[in-house]
Amino acid sequence: MRTRRVHTAYIKIVRSFVTLTYELIKAMVEYARENGIKILPLCPFAKGRFERISEYADVLHQ
């Protein structure tokens, strides 16, 4: 069996990416609200975020 190590730097990069993605989705929702746009999240990560945050329902395309 081969073993791989997970380094702290890698975990920090992943956390930063997730945080950045959350902020991007939040900005996208704000933009959609201001401009009367509905969002159809095709990305599984974004789709999951929209399913978990009920406040985003007003801009979610059904």
N, C-alpha and C positions, 0 to 999 in steps of 0.2 A: 504494500500500500504506500502510495506517495503522500507526502504531507506538504501542505502549503501554510505559510505564516501570513497573518493579517497584521499589517503594521498600523500604528496609530495615525500616521500621516494619511494613509489610504482612507481610514474611517473618517477623518476630518474632512477630506475632499468630498466623500459621499454625503456627509451631513451638510456641507456647504451647498452642494448641488441640490439636495432636497429642499433646503431652505430657500434657495434661489428660485426653484420651481414653484414653491408655494407662493412666493411674492409675485412671480410672473402671472400665475393664475389669478391672484387677487387683483392685480392691475388690469388684467384682461376683463374681469367681471366689472370692475369700476368703469372701464371704457365702454363696455357693452351697455351698462345702465345709462350712461350719459348720452349715448348715441342711439338708443332704442334697438339694439342688436341682440339676437338670440345666439347662443353658443351651442354647437354640437361637438362635444369632446370625443374625438376618435382615439386619442392616446389613452391606453389603459390607466396610466397614472393619473391623468387629468380626470378621466371618467370616474375613477374611484374617489377623487377629491370632491367632485360635484355631488356624488351620492352621499358622502359623509357630511357635507356642510349644507344644511337646509336653507341657509340664507342665500345660497346661490340659485335656488329654484326659480326665481323670477327671470333669470336670463338663460335658463336651460331650455334648449330646443326639445320639444316633445315629439 
